[in-house]
Amino acid sequence: MKRIVLALAAVSMLAAPVAAQAHPSGYGSQVEYRHDRKPPHYKHHHYKPAPKHHHWSKGKRVPAWQRKHVVRDYHRHGLKRPGRGQEWVRVDNSYLLINMASGIIAGIIAVR
């Protein structure tokens, strides 16, 4: 019985240095921290690109996903009544008068 206990103790003492070896990524290692370097999880920063603003002009097509903000109360916003088959849409801080079927711009009013 003593031999088994002594053998287990010897194996555990030999296994301890193997378990304490540094992880390849640097996490959980016993390496001292250098102040001139950042920890590994701070290396990569993900920045969001600035949103793109379109420069609208007459005759250009407005994508379907940007035609969702239809302006129903156009008089309240100082807009004229849209013609048959047209509607006012607010996109990128501008009011666009577009053809409902094709999405082609017929008029533009910039908001200040």
Long-range contacts (C-beta under 8 A, 24 or more apart in sequence): 53-92, 54-91, 54-92, 56-91, 56-92, 56-94, 56-96, 56-105, 56-108, 57-105, 57-108, 58-105, 58-106, 58-107, 58-108, 59-104, 59-105, 60-104, 60-105, 61-102, 61-103, 61-104, 61-105, 62-89, 62-91, 62-96, 62-98, 62-103, 62-104, 62-105, 63-103, 64-103, 66-91, 67-91, 67-98, 67-103, 71-95, 79-109
